[in-house]
Amino acid sequence: MDTIQIRDEFIKLGQAMKLAGLVDSGVDAKLVIQDGLVRVNGEIEYQRGKKLHSGDVFSYDGQDVKVV
């Protein structure tokens, strides 16, 4: 499982996906999230602006990333 480190209290899902290198742009993130291809803590997530906090795990295309 990969990890990304955040400095603030939270990071939005689209930004986290870009930071983890899972997508190239915010537009790409928006499309895969809207298509129901991204999970947050095991649940399908449709909101690009979903706030992720330390300990949350998101998954896309077979890769799991933990926010620390």
mmJSON file of the N, C-alpha and C atoms, coordinates in Angstrom:
{"data_MODEL":{"atom_site":{
"group_PDB":["ATOM","ATOM","ATOM","ATOM","ATOM","ATOM","ATOM","ATOM","ATOM","ATOM","ATOM","ATOM","ATOM","ATOM","ATOM","ATOM","ATOM","ATOM","ATOM","ATOM","ATOM","ATOM","ATOM","ATOM","ATOM","ATOM","ATOM","ATOM","ATOM","ATOM","ATOM","ATOM","ATOM","ATOM","ATOM","ATOM","ATOM","ATOM","ATOM","ATOM","ATOM","ATOM","ATOM","ATOM","ATOM","ATOM","ATOM","ATOM","ATOM","ATOM","ATOM","ATOM","ATOM","ATOM","ATOM","ATOM","ATOM","ATOM","ATOM","ATOM","ATOM","ATOM","ATOM","ATOM","ATOM","ATOM","ATOM","ATOM","ATOM","ATOM","ATOM","ATOM","ATOM","ATOM","ATOM","ATOM","ATOM","ATOM","ATOM","ATOM","ATOM","ATOM","ATOM","ATOM","ATOM","ATOM","ATOM","ATOM","ATOM","ATOM","ATOM","ATOM","ATOM","ATOM","ATOM","ATOM","ATOM","ATOM","ATOM","ATOM","ATOM","ATOM","ATOM","ATOM","ATOM","ATOM","ATOM","ATOM","ATOM","ATOM","ATOM","ATOM","ATOM","ATOM","ATOM","ATOM","ATOM","ATOM","ATOM","ATOM","ATOM","ATOM","ATOM","ATOM","ATOM","ATOM","ATOM","ATOM","ATOM","ATOM","ATOM","ATOM","ATOM","ATOM","ATOM","ATOM","ATOM","ATOM","ATOM","ATOM","ATOM","ATOM","ATOM","ATOM","ATOM","ATOM","ATOM","ATOM","ATOM","ATOM","ATOM","ATOM","ATOM","ATOM","ATOM","ATOM","ATOM","ATOM","ATOM","ATOM","ATOM","ATOM","ATOM","ATOM","ATOM","ATOM","ATOM","ATOM","ATOM","ATOM","ATOM","ATOM","ATOM","ATOM","ATOM","ATOM","ATOM","ATOM","ATOM","ATOM","ATOM","ATOM","ATOM","ATOM","ATOM","ATOM","ATOM","ATOM","ATOM","ATOM","ATOM","ATOM","ATOM","ATOM","ATOM","ATOM","ATOM","ATOM","ATOM","ATOM","ATOM","ATOM","ATOM","ATOM"],
"id":[1,2,3,4,5,6,7,8,9,10,11,12,13,14,15,16,17,18,19,20,21,22,23,24,25,26,27,28,29,30,31,32,33,34,35,36,37,38,39,40,41,42,43,44,45,46,47,48,49,50,51,52,53,54,55,56,57,58,59,60,61,62,63,64,65,66,67,68,69,70,71,72,73,74,75,76,77,78,79,80,81,82,83,84,85,86,87,88,89,90,91,92,93,94,95,96,97,98,99,100,101,102,103,104,105,106,107,108,109,110,111,112,113,114,115,116,117,118,119,120,121,122,123,124,125,126,127,128,129,130,131,132,133,134,135,136,137,138,139,140,141,142,143,144,145,146,147,148,149,150,151,152,153,154,155,156,157,158,159,160,161,162,163,164,165,166,167,168,169,170,171,172,173,174,175,176,177,178,179,180,181,182,183,184,185,186,187,188,189,190,191,192,193,194,195,196,197,198,199,200,201,202,203,204],
"type_symbol":["N","C","C","N","C","C","N","C","C","N","C","C","N","C","C","N","C","C","N","C","C","N","C","C","N","C","C","N","C","C","N","C","C","N","C","C","N","C","C","N","C","C","N","C","C","N","C","C","N","C","C","N","C","C","N","C","C","N","C","C","N","C","C","N","C","C","N","C","C","N","C","C","N","C","C","N","C","C","N","C","C","N","C","C","N","C","C","N","C","C","N","C","C","N","C","C","N","C","C","N","C","C","N","C","C","N","C","C","N","C","C","N","C","C","N","C","C","N","C","C","N","C","C","N","C","C","N","C","C","N","C","C","N","C","C","N","C","C","N","C","C","N","C","C","N","C","C","N","C","C","N","C","C","N","C","C","N","C","C","N","C","C","N","C","C","N","C","C","N","C","C","N","C","C","N","C","C","N","C","C","N","C","C","N","C","C","N","C","C","N","C","C","N","C","C","N","C","C","N","C","C","N","C","C"],
"label_atom_id":["N","CA","C","N","CA","C","N","CA","C","N","CA","C","N","CA","C","N","CA","C","N","CA","C","N","CA","C","N","CA","C","N","CA","C","N","CA","C","N","CA","C","N","CA","C","N","CA","C","N","CA","C","N","CA","C","N","CA","C","N","CA","C","N","CA","C","N","CA","C","N","CA","C","N","CA","C","N","CA","C","N","CA","C","N","CA","C","N","CA","C","N","CA","C","N","CA","C","N","CA","C","N","CA","C","N","CA","C","N","CA","C","N","CA","C","N","CA","C","N","CA","C","N","CA","C","N","CA","C","N","CA","C","N","CA","C","N","CA","C","N","CA","C","N","CA","C","N","CA","C","N","CA","C","N","CA","C","N","CA","C","N","CA","C","N","CA","C","N","CA","C","N","CA","C","N","CA","C","N","CA","C","N","CA","C","N","CA","C","N","CA","C","N","CA","C","N","CA","C","N","CA","C","N","CA","C","N","CA","C","N","CA","C","N","CA","C","N","CA","C","N","CA","C","N","CA","C","N","CA","C","N","CA","C","N","CA","C"],
"label_alt_id":[null,null,null,null,null,null,null,null,null,null,null,null,null,null,null,null,null,null,null,null,null,null,null,null,null,null,null,null,null,null,null,null,null,null,null,null,null,null,null,null,null,null,null,null,null,null,null,null,null,null,null,null,null,null,null,null,null,null,null,null,null,null,null,null,null,null,null,null,null,null,null,null,null,null,null,null,null,null,null,null,null,null,null,null,null,null,null,null,null,null,null,null,null,null,null,null,null,null,null,null,null,null,null,null,null,null,null,null,null,null,null,null,null,null,null,null,null,null,null,null,null,null,null,null,null,null,null,null,null,null,null,null,null,null,null,null,null,null,null,null,null,null,null,null,null,null,null,null,null,null,null,null,null,null,null,null,null,null,null,null,null,null,null,null,null,null,null,null,null,null,null,null,null,null,null,null,null,null,null,null,null,null,null,null,null,null,null,null,null,null,null,null,null,null,null,null,null,null,null,null,null,null,null,null],
"label_comp_id":["MET","MET","MET","ASP","ASP","ASP","THR","THR","THR","ILE","ILE","ILE","GLN","GLN","GLN","ILE","ILE","ILE","ARG","ARG","ARG","ASP","ASP","ASP","GLU","GLU","GLU","PHE","PHE","PHE","ILE","ILE","ILE","LYS","LYS","LYS","LEU","LEU","LEU","GLY","GLY","GLY","GLN","GLN","GLN","ALA","ALA","ALA","MET","MET","MET","LYS","LYS","LYS","LEU","LEU","LEU","ALA","ALA","ALA","GLY","GLY","GLY","LEU","LEU","LEU","VAL","VAL","VAL","ASP","ASP","ASP","SER","SER","SER","GLY","GLY","GLY","VAL","VAL","VAL","ASP","ASP","ASP","ALA","ALA","ALA","LYS","LYS","LYS","LEU","LEU","LEU","VAL","VAL","VAL","ILE","ILE","ILE","GLN","GLN","GLN","ASP","ASP","ASP","GLY","GLY","GLY","LEU","LEU","LEU","VAL","VAL","VAL","ARG","ARG","ARG","VAL","VAL","VAL","ASN","ASN","ASN","GLY","GLY","GLY","GLU","GLU","GLU","ILE","ILE","ILE","GLU","GLU","GLU","TYR","TYR","TYR","GLN","GLN","GLN","ARG","ARG","ARG","GLY","GLY","GLY","LYS","LYS","LYS","LYS","LYS","LYS","LEU","LEU","LEU","HIS","HIS","HIS","SER","SER","SER","GLY","GLY","GLY","ASP","ASP","ASP","VAL","VAL","VAL","PHE","PHE","PHE","SER","SER","SER","TYR","TYR","TYR","ASP","ASP","ASP","GLY","GLY","GLY","GLN","GLN","GLN","ASP","ASP","ASP","VAL","VAL","VAL","LYS","LYS","LYS","VAL","VAL","VAL","VAL","VAL","VAL"],
"label_asym_id":["A","A","A","A","A","A","A","A","A","A","A","A","A","A","A","A","A","A","A","A","A","A","A","A","A","A","A","A","A","A","A","A","A","A","A","A","A","A","A","A","A","A","A","A","A","A","A","A","A","A","A","A","A","A","A","A","A","A","A","A","A","A","A","A","A","A","A","A","A","A","A","A","A","A","A","A","A","A","A","A","A","A","A","A","A","A","A","A","A","A","A","A","A","A","A","A","A","A","A","A","A","A","A","A","A","A","A","A","A","A","A","A","A","A","A","A","A","A","A","A","A","A","A","A","A","A","A","A","A","A","A","A","A","A","A","A","A","A","A","A","A","A","A","A","A","A","A","A","A","A","A","A","A","A","A","A","A","A","A","A","A","A","A","A","A","A","A","A","A","A","A","A","A","A","A","A","A","A","A","A","A","A","A","A","A","A","A","A","A","A","A","A","A","A","A","A","A","A","A","A","A","A","A","A"],
"label_entity_id":["1","1","1","1","1","1","1","1","1","1","1","1","1","1","1","1","1","1","1","1","1","1","1","1","1","1","1","1","1","1","1","1","1","1","1","1","1","1","1","1","1","1","1","1","1","1","1","1","1","1","1","1","1","1","1","1","1","1","1","1","1","1","1","1","1","1","1","1","1","1","1","1","1","1","1","1","1","1","1","1","1","1","1","1","1","1","1","1","1","1","1","1","1","1","1","1","1","1","1","1","1","1","1","1","1","1","1","1","1","1","1","1","1","1","1","1","1","1","1","1","1","1","1","1","1","1","1","1","1","1","1","1","1","1","1","1","1","1","1","1","1","1","1","1","1","1","1","1","1","1","1","1","1","1","1","1","1","1","1","1","1","1","1","1","1","1","1","1","1","1","1","1","1","1","1","1","1","1","1","1","1","1","1","1","1","1","1","1","1","1","1","1","1","1","1","1","1","1","1","1","1","1","1","1"],
"label_seq_id":[1,1,1,2,2,2,3,3,3,4,4,4,5,5,5,6,6,6,7,7,7,8,8,8,9,9,9,10,10,10,11,11,11,12,12,12,13,13,13,14,14,14,15,15,15,16,16,16,17,17,17,18,18,18,19,19,19,20,20,20,21,21,21,22,22,22,23,23,23,24,24,24,25,25,25,26,26,26,27,27,27,28,28,28,29,29,29,30,30,30,31,31,31,32,32,32,33,33,33,34,34,34,35,35,35,36,36,36,37,37,37,38,38,38,39,39,39,40,40,40,41,41,41,42,42,42,43,43,43,44,44,44,45,45,45,46,46,46,47,47,47,48,48,48,49,49,49,50,50,50,51,51,51,52,52,52,53,53,53,54,54,54,55,55,55,56,56,56,57,57,57,58,58,58,59,59,59,60,60,60,61,61,61,62,62,62,63,63,63,64,64,64,65,65,65,66,66,66,67,67,67,68,68,68],
"pdbx_PDB_ins_code":[null,null,null,null,null,null,null,null,null,null,null,null,null,null,null,null,null,null,null,null,null,null,null,null,null,null,null,null,null,null,null,null,null,null,null,null,null,null,null,null,null,null,null,null,null,null,null,null,null,null,null,null,null,null,null,null,null,null,null,null,null,null,null,null,null,null,null,null,null,null,null,null,null,null,null,null,null,null,null,null,null,null,null,null,null,null,null,null,null,null,null,null,null,null,null,null,null,null,null,null,null,null,null,null,null,null,null,null,null,null,null,null,null,null,null,null,null,null,null,null,null,null,null,null,null,null,null,null,null,null,null,null,null,null,null,null,null,null,null,null,null,null,null,null,null,null,null,null,null,null,null,null,null,null,null,null,null,null,null,null,null,null,null,null,null,null,null,null,null,null,null,null,null,null,null,null,null,null,null,null,null,null,null,null,null,null,null,null,null,null,null,null,null,null,null,null,null,null,null,null,null,null,null,null],
"Cartn_x":[0.85,0.0,0.89,0.597,1.323,0.749,1.5,1.009,1.275,0.438,0.704,0.629,1.471,1.511,0.876,0.033,-0.608,-0.122,-0.106,0.33,-0.844,-1.985,-3.169,-4.058,-5.209,-6.147,-6.729,-6.905,-7.498,-6.967,-7.251,-6.96,-8.18,-8.526,-9.671,-9.269,-10.238,-9.988,-9.299,-9.765,-9.152,-7.698,-7.407,-6.03,-5.167,-5.733,-4.989,-4.646,-5.56,-5.303,-4.167,-4.143,-3.047,-1.729,-1.735,-0.532,0.04,-0.834,-0.399,0.027,-0.205,0.185,-0.779,-1.998,-2.98,-3.662,-3.695,-4.261,-3.33,-3.446,-2.58,-3.143,-4.474,-5.072,-6.357,-6.837,-8.102,-9.265,-9.184,-10.239,-10.283,-9.107,-9.051,-9.638,-9.289,-9.809,-11.335,-11.841,-13.284,-14.003,-13.457,-14.105,-14.129,-13.008,-12.988,-13.811,-13.866,-14.69,-16.168,-16.568,-17.967,-18.406,-17.471,-17.793,-17.86,-17.615,-17.717,-16.545,-15.382,-14.212,-13.29,-13.643,-12.785,-13.513,-12.773,-13.326,-12.576,-13.316,-12.727,-13.161,-12.187,-12.453,-13.424,-13.241,-14.023,-15.351,-15.767,-17.053,-16.831,-17.662,-17.564,-17.859,-17.018,-17.164,-17.381,-18.371,-18.707,-18.377,-17.852,-17.556,-16.062,-15.673,-14.257,-13.745,-14.636,-14.254,-14.329,-14.546,-14.605,-13.331,-13.483,-12.33,-11.769,-10.482,-9.791,-8.907,-8.94,-8.144,-7.116,-6.179,-5.152,-5.809,-5.347,-5.903,-6.852,-7.382,-8.28,-7.49,-8.151,-7.548,-8.434,-7.827,-8.598,-7.968,-8.808,-8.379,-8.843,-7.955,-8.301,-7.394,-7.972,-7.214,-6.279,-6.784,-6.012,-4.947,-4.864,-3.867,-4.554,-4.041,-4.541,-3.536,-4.066,-3.212,-3.774,-2.905,-3.31,-2.845,-3.726,-3.4,-2.8,-1.622,-0.967,-0.617],
"Cartn_y":[-1.186,0.0,1.243,2.154,3.418,4.379,5.436,6.466,7.844,8.792,10.201,10.939,11.918,12.685,14.043,14.448,15.755,16.651,17.947,18.925,19.497,19.577,20.184,19.112,19.546,18.638,17.617,18.016,17.125,17.456,16.55,16.776,16.278,16.957,16.526,15.343,14.483,13.237,13.462,14.404,14.663,15.074,15.914,16.356,15.184,14.336,13.177,12.217,12.04,11.143,11.676,12.994,13.593,13.454,13.737,13.653,12.232,11.239,9.843,9.357,10.187,9.807,8.849,8.745,7.838,8.441,9.768,10.472,11.627,12.107,13.199,14.582,14.685,16.008,15.909,17.068,17.132,16.655,16.908,16.459,14.935,14.309,12.843,12.303,12.929,12.503,12.619,13.735,13.962,12.861,12.491,11.493,10.112,9.675,8.33,8.274,9.38,9.425,9.384,10.187,10.203,8.851,8.109,6.794,5.704,6.069,5.11,4.15,4.576,3.704,3.889,4.795,5.11,4.734,4.111,3.762,4.517,4.928,5.546,4.709,4.172,3.299,2.172,1.63,0.483,0.801,2.065,2.464,3.265,3.03,3.805,5.269,6.16,7.602,8.333,9.225,9.975,11.46,11.909,13.327,13.583,14.375,14.709,15.518,16.301,17.148,16.469,15.162,14.415,14.675,15.072,15.37,14.089,13.886,12.727,13.188,12.437,12.752,11.653,11.913,10.931,9.613,8.523,7.204,6.702,7.612,7.2,6.484,5.557,4.806,4.96,5.314,5.362,4.422,3.909,2.881,3.24,2.994,3.175,2.289,1.62,0.816,-0.191,-0.817,-1.843,-1.326,-0.021,0.544,1.156,0.846,1.41,2.441,3.576,4.652,5.104,5.17,5.613,7.042,7.848,9.232,9.223,9.84,9.906,11.344],
"Cartn_z":[0.0,0.0,0.0,-0.909,-0.959,0.071,0.369,1.28,0.691,1.093,0.797,2.119,2.276,3.518,3.286,4.226,4.122,5.256,4.968,5.969,6.737,6.061,6.665,7.297,7.773,8.433,7.455,6.188,5.201,3.812,2.856,1.449,0.678,-0.399,-1.188,-2.065,-2.329,-3.047,-4.391,-5.185,-6.489,-6.364,-5.385,-5.147,-4.681,-3.839,-3.324,-4.451,-5.378,-6.509,-7.379,-7.586,-8.36,-7.607,-6.303,-5.484,-5.484,-5.492,-5.483,-6.869,-7.884,-9.238,-9.911,-9.39,-9.975,-11.201,-11.284,-12.438,-12.787,-14.016,-14.466,-14.182,-14.076,-13.895,-13.082,-12.675,-11.949,-12.802,-14.1,-15.011,-15.045,-15.128,-15.108,-13.807,-12.696,-11.395,-11.378,-11.856,-11.88,-12.657,-13.808,-14.653,-14.013,-13.454,-12.864,-11.582,-10.844,-9.626,-10.009,-10.995,-11.432,-11.983,-12.569,-13.127,-12.055,-10.798,-9.704,-9.62,-10.098,-10.124,-8.925,-8.02,-6.872,-5.579,-4.684,-3.373,-2.281,-1.271,-0.085,1.108,1.804,2.951,2.586,1.374,0.943,0.282,0.31,-0.262,-1.541,-2.57,-3.804,-3.491,-4.002,-3.744,-5.067,-5.093,-6.299,-6.193,-5.052,-4.844,-4.942,-5.94,-6.111,-4.923,-4.303,-3.185,-1.823,-1.805,-0.539,0.259,1.516,2.369,2.962,2.735,3.294,4.444,5.525,6.705,6.923,7.805,8.127,8.533,7.938,8.225,7.152,6.321,5.245,4.154,3.474,2.376,1.151,0.02,-1.223,-2.228,-3.128,-4.073,-5.475,-6.442,-7.854,-8.692,-9.652,-10.614,-9.925,-8.869,-8.18,-7.225,-7.042,-6.134,-4.929,-3.747,-2.497,-1.99,-1.533,-1.019,0.319,1.308,2.653,2.864,3.449,3.794,5.19,5.33,6.647,6.976],
"occupancy":[1.0,1.0,1.0,1.0,1.0,1.0,1.0,1.0,1.0,1.0,1.0,1.0,1.0,1.0,1.0,1.0,1.0,1.0,1.0,1.0,1.0,1.0,1.0,1.0,1.0,1.0,1.0,1.0,1.0,1.0,1.0,1.0,1.0,1.0,1.0,1.0,1.0,1.0,1.0,1.0,1.0,1.0,1.0,1.0,1.0,1.0,1.0,1.0,1.0,1.0,1.0,1.0,1.0,1.0,1.0,1.0,1.0,1.0,1.0,1.0,1.0,1.0,1.0,1.0,1.0,1.0,1.0,1.0,1.0,1.0,1.0,1.0,1.0,1.0,1.0,1.0,1.0,1.0,1.0,1.0,1.0,1.0,1.0,1.0,1.0,1.0,1.0,1.0,1.0,1.0,1.0,1.0,1.0,1.0,1.0,1.0,1.0,1.0,1.0,1.0,1.0,1.0,1.0,1.0,1.0,1.0,1.0,1.0,1.0,1.0,1.0,1.0,1.0,1.0,1.0,1.0,1.0,1.0,1.0,1.0,1.0,1.0,1.0,1.0,1.0,1.0,1.0,1.0,1.0,1.0,1.0,1.0,1.0,1.0,1.0,1.0,1.0,1.0,1.0,1.0,1.0,1.0,1.0,1.0,1.0,1.0,1.0,1.0,1.0,1.0,1.0,1.0,1.0,1.0,1.0,1.0,1.0,1.0,1.0,1.0,1.0,1.0,1.0,1.0,1.0,1.0,1.0,1.0,1.0,1.0,1.0,1.0,1.0,1.0,1.0,1.0,1.0,1.0,1.0,1.0,1.0,1.0,1.0,1.0,1.0,1.0,1.0,1.0,1.0,1.0,1.0,1.0,1.0,1.0,1.0,1.0,1.0,1.0,1.0,1.0,1.0,1.0,1.0,1.0],
"B_iso_or_equiv":[0.0,0.0,0.0,0.0,0.0,0.0,0.0,0.0,0.0,0.0,0.0,0.0,0.0,0.0,0.0,0.0,0.0,0.0,0.0,0.0,0.0,0.0,0.0,0.0,0.0,0.0,0.0,0.0,0.0,0.0,0.0,0.0,0.0,0.0,0.0,0.0,0.0,0.0,0.0,0.0,0.0,0.0,0.0,0.0,0.0,0.0,0.0,0.0,0.0,0.0,0.0,0.0,0.0,0.0,0.0,0.0,0.0,0.0,0.0,0.0,0.0,0.0,0.0,0.0,0.0,0.0,0.0,0.0,0.0,0.0,0.0,0.0,0.0,0.0,0.0,0.0,0.0,0.0,0.0,0.0,0.0,0.0,0.0,0.0,0.0,0.0,0.0,0.0,0.0,0.0,0.0,0.0,0.0,0.0,0.0,0.0,0.0,0.0,0.0,0.0,0.0,0.0,0.0,0.0,0.0,0.0,0.0,0.0,0.0,0.0,0.0,0.0,0.0,0.0,0.0,0.0,0.0,0.0,0.0,0.0,0.0,0.0,0.0,0.0,0.0,0.0,0.0,0.0,0.0,0.0,0.0,0.0,0.0,0.0,0.0,0.0,0.0,0.0,0.0,0.0,0.0,0.0,0.0,0.0,0.0,0.0,0.0,0.0,0.0,0.0,0.0,0.0,0.0,0.0,0.0,0.0,0.0,0.0,0.0,0.0,0.0,0.0,0.0,0.0,0.0,0.0,0.0,0.0,0.0,0.0,0.0,0.0,0.0,0.0,0.0,0.0,0.0,0.0,0.0,0.0,0.0,0.0,0.0,0.0,0.0,0.0,0.0,0.0,0.0,0.0,0.0,0.0,0.0,0.0,0.0,0.0,0.0,0.0,0.0,0.0,0.0,0.0,0.0,0.0],
"pdbx_formal_charge":[null,null,null,null,null,null,null,null,null,null,null,null,null,null,null,null,null,null,null,null,null,null,null,null,null,null,null,null,null,null,null,null,null,null,null,null,null,null,null,null,null,null,null,null,null,null,null,null,null,null,null,null,null,null,null,null,null,null,null,null,null,null,null,null,null,null,null,null,null,null,null,null,null,null,null,null,null,null,null,null,null,null,null,null,null,null,null,null,null,null,null,null,null,null,null,null,null,null,null,null,null,null,null,null,null,null,null,null,null,null,null,null,null,null,null,null,null,null,null,null,null,null,null,null,null,null,null,null,null,null,null,null,null,null,null,null,null,null,null,null,null,null,null,null,null,null,null,null,null,null,null,null,null,null,null,null,null,null,null,null,null,null,null,null,null,null,null,null,null,null,null,null,null,null,null,null,null,null,null,null,null,null,null,null,null,null,null,null,null,null,null,null,null,null,null,null,null,null,null,null,null,null,null,null],
"auth_seq_id":[1,1,1,2,2,2,3,3,3,4,4,4,5,5,5,6,6,6,7,7,7,8,8,8,9,9,9,10,10,10,11,11,11,12,12,12,13,13,13,14,14,14,15,15,15,16,16,16,17,17,17,18,18,18,19,19,19,20,20,20,21,21,21,22,22,22,23,23,23,24,24,24,25,25,25,26,26,26,27,27,27,28,28,28,29,29,29,30,30,30,31,31,31,32,32,32,33,33,33,34,34,34,35,35,35,36,36,36,37,37,37,38,38,38,39,39,39,40,40,40,41,41,41,42,42,42,43,43,43,44,44,44,45,45,45,46,46,46,47,47,47,48,48,48,49,49,49,50,50,50,51,51,51,52,52,52,53,53,53,54,54,54,55,55,55,56,56,56,57,57,57,58,58,58,59,59,59,60,60,60,61,61,61,62,62,62,63,63,63,64,64,64,65,65,65,66,66,66,67,67,67,68,68,68],
"auth_comp_id":["MET","MET","MET","ASP","ASP","ASP","THR","THR","THR","ILE","ILE","ILE","GLN","GLN","GLN","ILE","ILE","ILE","ARG","ARG","ARG","ASP","ASP","ASP","GLU","GLU","GLU","PHE","PHE","PHE","ILE","ILE","ILE","LYS","LYS","LYS","LEU","LEU","LEU","GLY","GLY","GLY","GLN","GLN","GLN","ALA","ALA","ALA","MET","MET","MET","LYS","LYS","LYS","LEU","LEU","LEU","ALA","ALA","ALA","GLY","GLY","GLY","LEU","LEU","LEU","VAL","VAL","VAL","ASP","ASP","ASP","SER","SER","SER","GLY","GLY","GLY","VAL","VAL","VAL","ASP","ASP","ASP","ALA","ALA","ALA","LYS","LYS","LYS","LEU","LEU","LEU","VAL","VAL","VAL","ILE","ILE","ILE","GLN","GLN","GLN","ASP","ASP","ASP","GLY","GLY","GLY","LEU","LEU","LEU","VAL","VAL","VAL","ARG","ARG","ARG","VAL","VAL","VAL","ASN","ASN","ASN","GLY","GLY","GLY","GLU","GLU","GLU","ILE","ILE","ILE","GLU","GLU","GLU","TYR","TYR","TYR","GLN","GLN","GLN","ARG","ARG","ARG","GLY","GLY","GLY","LYS","LYS","LYS","LYS","LYS","LYS","LEU","LEU","LEU","HIS","HIS","HIS","SER","SER","SER","GLY","GLY","GLY","ASP","ASP","ASP","VAL","VAL","VAL","PHE","PHE","PHE","SER","SER","SER","TYR","TYR","TYR","ASP","ASP","ASP","GLY","GLY","GLY","GLN","GLN","GLN","ASP","ASP","ASP","VAL","VAL","VAL","LYS","LYS","LYS","VAL","VAL","VAL","VAL","VAL","VAL"],
"auth_asym_id":["A","A","A","A","A","A","A","A","A","A","A","A","A","A","A","A","A","A","A","A","A","A","A","A","A","A","A","A","A","A","A","A","A","A","A","A","A","A","A","A","A","A","A","A","A","A","A","A","A","A","A","A","A","A","A","A","A","A","A","A","A","A","A","A","A","A","A","A","A","A","A","A","A","A","A","A","A","A","A","A","A","A","A","A","A","A","A","A","A","A","A","A","A","A","A","A","A","A","A","A","A","A","A","A","A","A","A","A","A","A","A","A","A","A","A","A","A","A","A","A","A","A","A","A","A","A","A","A","A","A","A","A","A","A","A","A","A","A","A","A","A","A","A","A","A","A","A","A","A","A","A","A","A","A","A","A","A","A","A","A","A","A","A","A","A","A","A","A","A","A","A","A","A","A","A","A","A","A","A","A","A","A","A","A","A","A","A","A","A","A","A","A","A","A","A","A","A","A","A","A","A","A","A","A"],
"auth_atom_id":["N","CA","C","N","CA","C","N","CA","C","N","CA","C","N","CA","C","N","CA","C","N","CA","C","N","CA","C","N","CA","C","N","CA","C","N","CA","C","N","CA","C","N","CA","C","N","CA","C","N","CA","C","N","CA","C","N","CA","C","N","CA","C","N","CA","C","N","CA","C","N","CA","C","N","CA","C","N","CA","C","N","CA","C","N","CA","C","N","CA","C","N","CA","C","N","CA","C","N","CA","C","N","CA","C","N","CA","C","N","CA","C","N","CA","C","N","CA","C","N","CA","C","N","CA","C","N","CA","C","N","CA","C","N","CA","C","N","CA","C","N","CA","C","N","CA","C","N","CA","C","N","CA","C","N","CA","C","N","CA","C","N","CA","C","N","CA","C","N","CA","C","N","CA","C","N","CA","C","N","CA","C","N","CA","C","N","CA","C","N","CA","C","N","CA","C","N","CA","C","N","CA","C","N","CA","C","N","CA","C","N","CA","C","N","CA","C","N","CA","C","N","CA","C","N","CA","C","N","CA","C","N","CA","C","N","CA","C"],
"pdbx_PDB_model_num":[1,1,1,1,1,1,1,1,1,1,1,1,1,1,1,1,1,1,1,1,1,1,1,1,1,1,1,1,1,1,1,1,1,1,1,1,1,1,1,1,1,1,1,1,1,1,1,1,1,1,1,1,1,1,1,1,1,1,1,1,1,1,1,1,1,1,1,1,1,1,1,1,1,1,1,1,1,1,1,1,1,1,1,1,1,1,1,1,1,1,1,1,1,1,1,1,1,1,1,1,1,1,1,1,1,1,1,1,1,1,1,1,1,1,1,1,1,1,1,1,1,1,1,1,1,1,1,1,1,1,1,1,1,1,1,1,1,1,1,1,1,1,1,1,1,1,1,1,1,1,1,1,1,1,1,1,1,1,1,1,1,1,1,1,1,1,1,1,1,1,1,1,1,1,1,1,1,1,1,1,1,1,1,1,1,1,1,1,1,1,1,1,1,1,1,1,1,1,1,1,1,1,1,1]
}}}
